[in-house]
């Protein structure tokens, strides 16, 4: 059985970057982090959202993305109203912290 920690030694470490999209309309892209399984992006994006907005965060491997238009590593879709109480504050900027942020480190703020 092949375990994940061995896999990068066989195929190489990815060069991940993230693409954040709100409702398929607003799109922001992070920088590329070279050769890592644990990327950390300390970047800020301002995105206009409401309670029903869906934030999609897709992760890609730049090396494979450039060569074959492939390289998709994963995606998470988040309904904004499930992670931020917009009724409590009205308009403003909210830091968006995901439970997996400690591992992936992708901070995002949203302007509502």
RODO-436211 format. One record per residue: residue in one letter; residue number from 1; x, y, z of N, C-alpha, C, CB in turn. Coordinates in nm, 3 decimals. Glycine has a CB too. Layout:
+--------+-----+---------+---------+---------+---------+---------+---------+---------+---------+---------+---------+---------+---------+
! residu ! num !      nx !      ny !      nz !     cax !     cay !     caz !      cx !      cy !      cz !     cbx !     cby !     cbz !
+--------+-----+---------+---------+---------+---------+---------+---------+---------+---------+---------+---------+---------+---------+
!      a ! NUM !       X !       Y !       Z !       X !       Y !       Z !       X !       Y !       Z !       X !       Y !       Z !
...
+--------+-----+---------+---------+---------+---------+---------+---------+---------+---------+---------+---------+---------+---------+
END
This chain:
+--------+-----+---------+---------+---------+---------+---------+---------+---------+---------+---------+---------+---------+---------+
! residu ! num !      nx !      ny !      nz !     cax !     cay !     caz !      cx !      cy !      cz !     cbx !     cby !     cbz !
+--------+-----+---------+---------+---------+---------+---------+---------+---------+---------+---------+---------+---------+---------+
!      x !   1 !   0.083 !  -0.118 !   0.000 !   0.000 !   0.000 !   0.000 !   0.088 !   0.125 !   0.000 !  -0.095 !   0.000 !   0.121 !
!      x !   2 !   0.058 !   0.219 !  -0.086 !   0.133 !   0.343 !  -0.098 !   0.070 !   0.448 !  -0.009 !   0.139 !   0.391 !  -0.244 !
!      x !   3 !   0.146 !   0.504 !   0.086 !   0.092 !   0.607 !   0.173 !   0.125 !   0.744 !   0.118 !   0.146 !   0.592 !   0.316 !
!      x !   4 !   0.046 !   0.844 !   0.157 !   0.061 !   0.978 !   0.103 !   0.199 !   1.040 !   0.123 !  -0.041 !   1.067 !   0.164 !
!      x !   5 !   0.264 !   1.026 !   0.242 !   0.397 !   1.087 !   0.257 !   0.501 !   1.034 !   0.159 !   0.446 !   1.065 !   0.395 !
!      x !   6 !   0.484 !   0.913 !   0.111 !   0.578 !   0.857 !   0.014 !   0.551 !   0.911 !  -0.126 !   0.571 !   0.703 !   0.013 !
!      x !   7 !   0.426 !   0.940 !  -0.155 !   0.386 !   0.983 !  -0.289 !   0.465 !   1.103 !  -0.342 !   0.240 !   1.017 !  -0.287 !
!      x !   8 !   0.487 !   1.211 !  -0.264 !   0.564 !   1.324 !  -0.318 !   0.705 !   1.288 !  -0.361 !   0.571 !   1.433 !  -0.215 !
!      x !   9 !   0.764 !   1.187 !  -0.294 !   0.899 !   1.146 !  -0.333 !   0.898 !   1.080 !  -0.471 !   0.958 !   1.051 !  -0.229 !
!      x !  10 !   0.785 !   1.020 !  -0.507 !   0.774 !   0.953 !  -0.636 !   0.734 !   1.049 !  -0.748 !   0.674 !   0.841 !  -0.627 !
!      x !  11 !   0.643 !   1.140 !  -0.719 !   0.591 !   1.229 !  -0.825 !   0.629 !   1.375 !  -0.804 !   0.441 !   1.216 !  -0.833 !
!      x !  12 !   0.693 !   1.408 !  -0.694 !   0.731 !   1.546 !  -0.665 !   0.626 !   1.620 !  -0.586 !   0.759 !   1.620 !  -0.794 !
!      x !  13 !   0.668 !   1.723 !  -0.516 !   0.577 !   1.804 !  -0.438 !   0.503 !   1.901 !  -0.530 !   0.653 !   1.881 !  -0.327 !
!      x !  14 !   0.376 !   1.931 !  -0.499 !   0.302 !   2.027 !  -0.581 !   0.347 !   2.170 !  -0.553 !   0.152 !   2.014 !  -0.555 !
!      x !  15 !   0.317 !   2.258 !  -0.647 !   0.334 !   2.403 !  -0.632 !   0.193 !   2.462 !  -0.625 !   0.419 !   2.466 !  -0.752 !
!      x !  16 !   0.129 !   2.458 !  -0.507 !  -0.012 !   2.494 !  -0.498 !  -0.040 !   2.643 !  -0.503 !  -0.068 !   2.438 !  -0.373 !
!      x !  17 !  -0.157 !   2.675 !  -0.558 !  -0.214 !   2.808 !  -0.549 !  -0.365 !   2.790 !  -0.533 !  -0.179 !   2.896 !  -0.675 !
!      x !  18 !  -0.430 !   2.893 !  -0.478 !  -0.574 !   2.885 !  -0.451 !  -0.648 !   2.988 !  -0.535 !  -0.603 !   2.906 !  -0.301 !
!      x !  19 !  -0.768 !   2.951 !  -0.574 !  -0.858 !   3.042 !  -0.646 !  -0.986 !   3.050 !  -0.563 !  -0.887 !   2.991 !  -0.794 !
!      x !  20 !  -1.018 !   3.171 !  -0.517 !  -1.140 !   3.194 !  -0.439 !  -1.242 !   3.262 !  -0.529 !  -1.110 !   3.281 !  -0.313 !
!      x !  21 !  -1.364 !   3.208 !  -0.530 !  -1.471 !   3.262 !  -0.613 !  -1.597 !   3.274 !  -0.529 !  -1.496 !   3.173 !  -0.739 !
!      x !  22 !  -1.665 !   3.388 !  -0.540 !  -1.793 !   3.408 !  -0.472 !  -1.904 !   3.407 !  -0.576 !  -1.794 !   3.541 !  -0.390 !
!      x !  23 !  -1.995 !   3.312 !  -0.561 !  -2.112 !   3.299 !  -0.650 !  -2.074 !   3.295 !  -0.798 !  -2.207 !   3.415 !  -0.626 !
!      x !  24 !  -1.957 !   3.246 !  -0.828 !  -1.913 !   3.234 !  -0.967 !  -1.884 !   3.367 !  -1.034 !  -2.015 !   3.162 !  -1.044 !
!      x !  25 !  -1.881 !   3.477 !  -0.958 !  -1.865 !   3.610 !  -1.018 !  -1.735 !   3.678 !  -0.979 !  -1.981 !   3.699 !  -0.978 !
!      x !  26 !  -1.704 !   3.684 !  -0.851 !  -1.582 !   3.749 !  -0.804 !  -1.475 !   3.643 !  -0.787 !  -1.607 !   3.826 !  -0.670 !
!      x !  27 !  -1.360 !   3.662 !  -0.849 !  -1.254 !   3.564 !  -0.842 !  -1.123 !   3.631 !  -0.801 !  -1.237 !   3.491 !  -0.976 !
!      x !  28 !  -1.055 !   3.570 !  -0.705 !  -0.923 !   3.615 !  -0.660 !  -0.831 !   3.495 !  -0.658 !  -0.931 !   3.683 !  -0.518 !
!      x !  29 !  -0.704 !   3.517 !  -0.693 !  -0.607 !   3.408 !  -0.699 !  -0.488 !   3.440 !  -0.609 !  -0.560 !   3.384 !  -0.844 !
!      x !  30 !  -0.444 !   3.342 !  -0.533 !  -0.327 !   3.360 !  -0.447 !  -0.199 !   3.344 !  -0.528 !  -0.330 !   3.260 !  -0.331 !
!      x !  31 !  -0.089 !   3.372 !  -0.463 !   0.041 !   3.342 !  -0.522 !   0.066 !   3.192 !  -0.514 !   0.155 !   3.422 !  -0.451 !
!      x !  32 !   0.168 !   3.148 !  -0.584 !   0.206 !   3.007 !  -0.584 !   0.308 !   2.984 !  -0.473 !   0.265 !   2.963 !  -0.723 !
!      x !  33 !   0.288 !   2.877 !  -0.397 !   0.384 !   2.836 !  -0.295 !   0.457 !   2.712 !  -0.350 !   0.313 !   2.805 !  -0.156 !
!      x !  34 !   0.586 !   2.721 !  -0.362 !   0.665 !   2.615 !  -0.427 !   0.686 !   2.492 !  -0.339 !   0.798 !   2.671 !  -0.468 !
!      x !  35 !   0.671 !   2.377 !  -0.399 !   0.709 !   2.246 !  -0.346 !   0.666 !   2.223 !  -0.201 !   0.857 !   2.230 !  -0.355 !
!      x !  36 !   0.535 !   2.217 !  -0.178 !   0.487 !   2.193 !  -0.041 !   0.354 !   2.118 !  -0.041 !   0.472 !   2.325 !   0.034 !
!      x !  37 !   0.335 !   2.040 !   0.064 !   0.206 !   1.976 !   0.090 !   0.126 !   2.057 !   0.190 !   0.226 !   1.832 !   0.141 !
!      x !  38 !   0.188 !   2.157 !   0.252 !   0.123 !   2.239 !   0.354 !   0.139 !   2.387 !   0.320 !   0.182 !   2.210 !   0.493 !
!      x !  39 !   0.071 !   2.434 !   0.216 !   0.086 !   2.574 !   0.177 !   0.029 !   2.669 !   0.281 !   0.020 !   2.599 !   0.043 !
!      x !  40 !   0.089 !   2.786 !   0.290 !   0.040 !   2.891 !   0.380 !   0.037 !   3.021 !   0.299 !   0.131 !   2.906 !   0.508 !
!      x !  41 !  -0.083 !   3.075 !   0.281 !  -0.100 !   3.201 !   0.211 !  -0.138 !   3.308 !   0.311 !  -0.206 !   3.190 !   0.098 !
!      x !  42 !  -0.055 !   3.406 !   0.327 !  -0.088 !   3.518 !   0.414 !  -0.129 !   3.634 !   0.324 !   0.035 !   3.558 !   0.508 !
!      x !  43 !  -0.245 !   3.619 !   0.262 !  -0.294 !   3.717 !   0.165 !  -0.434 !   3.761 !   0.204 !  -0.292 !   3.659 !   0.022 !
!      x !  44 !  -0.470 !   3.880 !   0.164 !  -0.601 !   3.935 !   0.197 !  -0.675 !   3.967 !   0.068 !  -0.588 !   4.062 !   0.286 !
!      x !  45 !  -0.803 !   3.927 !   0.066 !  -0.890 !   3.958 !  -0.047 !  -1.018 !   4.021 !   0.007 !  -0.922 !   3.831 !  -0.131 !
!      x !  46 !  -1.065 !   4.124 !  -0.057 !  -1.193 !   4.184 !  -0.022 !  -1.297 !   4.132 !  -0.121 !  -1.186 !   4.340 !  -0.024 !
!      x !  47 !  -1.399 !   4.069 !  -0.067 !  -1.504 !   4.009 !  -0.149 !  -1.639 !   4.055 !  -0.096 !  -1.494 !   3.854 !  -0.149 !
!      x !  48 !  -1.729 !   4.098 !  -0.184 !  -1.863 !   4.140 !  -0.144 !  -1.952 !   4.017 !  -0.136 !  -1.922 !   4.246 !  -0.244 !
!      x !  49 !  -2.014 !   3.999 !  -0.020 !  -2.096 !   3.881 !   0.003 !  -2.224 !   3.917 !   0.076 !  -2.018 !   3.776 !   0.081 !
!      x !  50 !  -2.317 !   3.823 !   0.075 !  -2.433 !   3.828 !   0.162 !  -2.448 !   3.691 !   0.227 !  -2.563 !   3.869 !   0.083 !
!      x !  51 !  -2.551 !   3.675 !   0.307 !  -2.567 !   3.551 !   0.383 !  -2.576 !   3.428 !   0.294 !  -2.690 !   3.560 !   0.469 !
!      x !  52 !  -2.636 !   3.441 !   0.177 !  -2.654 !   3.327 !   0.088 !  -2.538 !   3.306 !  -0.011 !  -2.781 !   3.343 !   0.012 !
!      x !  53 !  -2.439 !   3.392 !  -0.007 !  -2.324 !   3.378 !  -0.097 !  -2.251 !   3.247 !  -0.070 !  -2.228 !   3.497 !  -0.081 !
!      x !  54 !  -2.198 !   3.190 !  -0.175 !  -2.117 !   3.068 !  -0.163 !  -1.974 !   3.101 !  -0.205 !  -2.175 !   2.951 !  -0.250 !
!      x !  55 !  -1.881 !   3.079 !  -0.112 !  -1.739 !   3.097 !  -0.139 !  -1.682 !   2.962 !  -0.178 !  -1.664 !   3.158 !  -0.015 !
!      x !  56 !  -1.627 !   2.953 !  -0.297 !  -1.562 !   2.830 !  -0.344 !  -1.411 !   2.855 !  -0.345 !  -1.614 !   2.787 !  -0.486 !
!      x !  57 !  -1.336 !   2.769 !  -0.277 !  -1.191 !   2.780 !  -0.276 !  -1.136 !   2.654 !  -0.343 !  -1.134 !   2.797 !  -0.130 !
!      x !  58 !  -1.073 !   2.673 !  -0.458 !  -1.014 !   2.561 !  -0.532 !  -0.863 !   2.569 !  -0.519 !  -1.058 !   2.564 !  -0.683 !
!      x !  59 !  -0.800 !   2.452 !  -0.506 !  -0.655 !   2.445 !  -0.497 !  -0.603 !   2.371 !  -0.620 !  -0.610 !   2.372 !  -0.364 !
!      x !  60 !  -0.500 !   2.429 !  -0.681 !  -0.440 !   2.372 !  -0.802 !  -0.290 !   2.358 !  -0.784 !  -0.472 !   2.458 !  -0.924 !
!      x !  61 !  -0.231 !   2.268 !  -0.860 !  -0.086 !   2.253 !  -0.869 !  -0.042 !   2.326 !  -0.995 !  -0.042 !   2.100 !  -0.872 !
!      x !  62 !   0.038 !   2.431 !  -0.978 !   0.078 !   2.513 !  -1.092 !   0.154 !   2.436 !  -1.199 !   0.163 !   2.627 !  -1.044 !
!      x !  63 !   0.241 !   2.343 !  -1.157 !   0.320 !   2.267 !  -1.256 !   0.230 !   2.190 !  -1.351 !   0.416 !   2.171 !  -1.185 !
!      x !  64 !   0.134 !   2.118 !  -1.298 !   0.044 !   2.039 !  -1.383 !  -0.056 !   2.127 !  -1.454 !  -0.028 !   1.935 !  -1.301 !
!      x !  65 !  -0.097 !   2.236 !  -1.390 !  -0.193 !   2.328 !  -1.450 !  -0.135 !   2.390 !  -1.576 !  -0.234 !   2.437 !  -1.349 !
!      x !  66 !  -0.008 !   2.429 !  -1.571 !   0.057 !   2.491 !  -1.686 !   0.079 !   2.392 !  -1.800 !   0.189 !   2.552 !  -1.644 !
!      x !  67 !   0.118 !   2.271 !  -1.767 !   0.156 !   2.174 !  -1.870 !   0.038 !   2.112 !  -1.942 !   0.239 !   2.066 !  -1.808 !
!      x !  68 !  -0.064 !   2.073 !  -1.867 !  -0.172 !   1.994 !  -1.928 !  -0.309 !   2.053 !  -1.902 !  -0.167 !   1.853 !  -1.878 !
!      x !  69 !  -0.315 !   2.176 !  -1.849 !  -0.441 !   2.236 !  -1.808 !  -0.513 !   2.145 !  -1.710 !  -0.530 !   2.265 !  -1.931 !
!      x !  70 !  -0.434 !   2.081 !  -1.624 !  -0.487 !   1.995 !  -1.519 !  -0.434 !   2.048 !  -1.387 !  -0.449 !   1.844 !  -1.541 !
!      x !  71 !  -0.416 !   1.963 !  -1.291 !  -0.355 !   2.004 !  -1.166 !  -0.454 !   2.035 !  -1.055 !  -0.270 !   2.120 !  -1.189 !
!      x !  72 !  -0.580 !   2.000 !  -1.072 !  -0.680 !   2.023 !  -0.969 !  -0.648 !   1.936 !  -0.847 !  -0.822 !   1.994 !  -1.022 !
!      x !  73 !  -0.636 !   1.999 !  -0.728 !  -0.605 !   1.924 !  -0.606 !  -0.724 !   1.912 !  -0.512 !  -0.491 !   1.991 !  -0.534 !
!      x !  74 !  -0.816 !   2.008 !  -0.515 !  -0.931 !   1.999 !  -0.426 !  -1.012 !   2.126 !  -0.425 !  -0.887 !   1.966 !  -0.287 !
!      x !  75 !  -1.130 !   2.118 !  -0.363 !  -1.219 !   2.233 !  -0.353 !  -1.300 !   2.225 !  -0.225 !  -1.313 !   2.241 !  -0.475 !
!      x !  76 !  -1.334 !   2.340 !  -0.169 !  -1.428 !   2.349 !  -0.058 !  -1.527 !   2.460 !  -0.092 !  -1.354 !   2.376 !   0.080 !
!      x !  77 !  -1.655 !   2.433 !  -0.071 !  -1.761 !   2.531 !  -0.092 !  -1.822 !   2.566 !   0.042 !  -1.870 !   2.478 !  -0.191 !
!      x !  78 !  -1.830 !   2.696 !   0.072 !  -1.877 !   2.741 !   0.202 !  -1.988 !   2.844 !   0.183 !  -1.761 !   2.801 !   0.284 !
!      x !  79 !  -2.102 !   2.819 !   0.245 !  -2.209 !   2.919 !   0.247 !  -2.172 !   3.021 !   0.354 !  -2.351 !   2.854 !   0.277 !
!      x !  80 !  -2.158 !   3.147 !   0.316 !  -2.108 !   3.252 !   0.404 !  -2.190 !   3.263 !   0.532 !  -2.107 !   3.385 !   0.331 !
!      x !  81 !  -2.322 !   3.252 !   0.522 !  -2.408 !   3.261 !   0.639 !  -2.383 !   3.153 !   0.742 !  -2.550 !   3.256 !   0.596 !
!      x !  82 !  -2.317 !   3.045 !   0.703 !  -2.285 !   2.937 !   0.798 !  -2.160 !   2.966 !   0.881 !  -2.265 !   2.807 !   0.723 !
!      x !  83 !  -2.076 !   3.062 !   0.838 !  -1.952 !   3.089 !   0.910 !  -1.942 !   3.231 !   0.964 !  -1.835 !   3.062 !   0.821 !
!      x !  84 !  -2.027 !   3.322 !   0.915 !  -2.027 !   3.461 !   0.961 !  -2.171 !   3.504 !   0.986 !  -1.958 !   3.555 !   0.857 !
!      x !  85 !  -2.196 !   3.568 !   1.102 !  -2.328 !   3.621 !   1.133 !  -2.335 !   3.764 !   1.080 !  -2.356 !   3.616 !   1.287 !
!      x !  86 !  -2.387 !   3.780 !   0.961 !  -2.392 !   3.912 !   0.898 !  -2.498 !   4.002 !   0.963 !  -2.421 !   3.898 !   0.750 !
!      x !  87 !  -2.599 !   3.945 !   1.025 !  -2.703 !   4.024 !   1.090 !  -2.650 !   4.100 !   1.211 !  -2.818 !   3.934 !   1.132 !
!      x !  88 !  -2.545 !   4.051 !   1.270 !  -2.493 !   4.112 !   1.393 !  -2.418 !   4.242 !   1.366 !  -2.401 !   4.014 !   1.464 !
!      x !  89 !  -2.358 !   4.257 !   1.248 !  -2.270 !   4.371 !   1.230 !  -2.303 !   4.462 !   1.113 !  -2.134 !   4.325 !   1.214 !
!      x !  90 !  -2.393 !   4.424 !   1.025 !  -2.419 !   4.507 !   0.909 !  -2.300 !   4.509 !   0.815 !  -2.455 !   4.648 !   0.951 !
!      x !  91 !  -2.275 !   4.627 !   0.756 !  -2.161 !   4.640 !   0.665 !  -2.031 !   4.636 !   0.744 !  -2.170 !   4.770 !   0.584 !
!      x !  92 !  -1.929 !   4.580 !   0.684 !  -1.800 !   4.576 !   0.750 !  -1.709 !   4.473 !   0.689 !  -1.816 !   4.550 !   0.897 !
!      x !  93 !  -1.592 !   4.461 !   0.748 !  -1.495 !   4.363 !   0.704 !  -1.483 !   4.257 !   0.811 !  -1.357 !   4.429 !   0.674 !
!      x !  94 !  -1.490 !   4.132 !   0.769 !  -1.486 !   4.019 !   0.862 !  -1.373 !   3.926 !   0.821 !  -1.621 !   3.944 !   0.864 !
!      x !  95 !  -1.284 !   3.896 !   0.916 !  -1.184 !   3.793 !   0.883 !  -1.253 !   3.657 !   0.879 !  -1.067 !   3.792 !   0.987 !
!      x !  96 !  -1.222 !   3.581 !   0.780 !  -1.282 !   3.449 !   0.765 !  -1.180 !   3.345 !   0.805 !  -1.331 !   3.426 !   0.619 !
!      x !  97 !  -1.207 !   3.274 !   0.913 !  -1.117 !   3.172 !   0.964 !  -1.182 !   3.036 !   0.948 !  -1.080 !   3.199 !   1.112 !
!      x !  98 !  -1.116 !   2.949 !   0.880 !  -1.166 !   2.814 !   0.861 !  -1.104 !   2.722 !   0.964 !  -1.137 !   2.764 !   0.718 !
!      x !  99 !  -1.174 !   2.613 !   1.001 !  -1.113 !   2.518 !   1.094 !  -0.981 !   2.463 !   1.043 !  -1.208 !   2.403 !   1.121 !
!      x ! 100 !  -0.963 !   2.454 !   0.912 !  -0.840 !   2.398 !   0.856 !  -0.737 !   2.505 !   0.829 !  -0.870 !   2.324 !   0.729 !
!      x ! 101 !  -0.763 !   2.630 !   0.874 !  -0.668 !   2.738 !   0.847 !  -0.533 !   2.713 !   0.911 !  -0.724 !   2.871 !   0.895 !
!      x ! 102 !  -0.531 !   2.651 !   1.029 !  -0.403 !   2.626 !   1.095 !  -0.314 !   2.539 !   1.008 !  -0.425 !   2.558 !   1.230 !
!      x ! 103 !  -0.374 !   2.450 !   0.930 !  -0.296 !   2.363 !   0.843 !  -0.270 !   2.430 !   0.708 !  -0.368 !   2.229 !   0.822 !
!      x ! 104 !  -0.373 !   2.490 !   0.648 !  -0.359 !   2.546 !   0.515 !  -0.322 !   2.694 !   0.517 !  -0.487 !   2.527 !   0.437 !
!      x ! 105 !  -0.363 !   2.765 !   0.623 !  -0.322 !   2.903 !   0.641 !  -0.378 !   3.001 !   0.541 !  -0.178 !   2.911 !   0.637 !
!      x ! 106 !  -0.502 !   2.985 !   0.499 !  -0.556 !   3.076 !   0.399 !  -0.652 !   3.174 !   0.462 !  -0.625 !   2.997 !   0.288 !
!      x ! 107 !  -0.601 !   3.290 !   0.510 !  -0.691 !   3.389 !   0.567 !  -0.761 !   3.466 !   0.455 !  -0.615 !   3.484 !   0.659 !
!      x ! 108 !  -0.882 !   3.504 !   0.482 !  -0.960 !   3.579 !   0.384 !  -1.048 !   3.674 !   0.461 !  -1.045 !   3.484 !   0.291 !
!      x ! 109 !  -1.069 !   3.793 !   0.410 !  -1.166 !   3.881 !   0.473 !  -1.272 !   3.913 !   0.370 !  -1.099 !   4.010 !   0.529 !
!      x ! 110 !  -1.391 !   3.939 !   0.420 !  -1.503 !   3.968 !   0.332 !  -1.565 !   4.100 !   0.372 !  -1.608 !   3.856 !   0.337 !
!      x ! 111 !  -1.597 !   4.181 !   0.274 !  -1.667 !   4.305 !   0.299 !  -1.813 !   4.282 !   0.267 !  -1.609 !   4.422 !   0.215 !
!      x ! 112 !  -1.898 !   4.316 !   0.362 !  -2.041 !   4.292 !   0.346 !  -2.117 !   4.423 !   0.340 !  -2.094 !   4.206 !   0.460 !
+--------+-----+---------+---------+---------+---------+---------+---------+---------+---------+---------+---------+---------+---------+
END
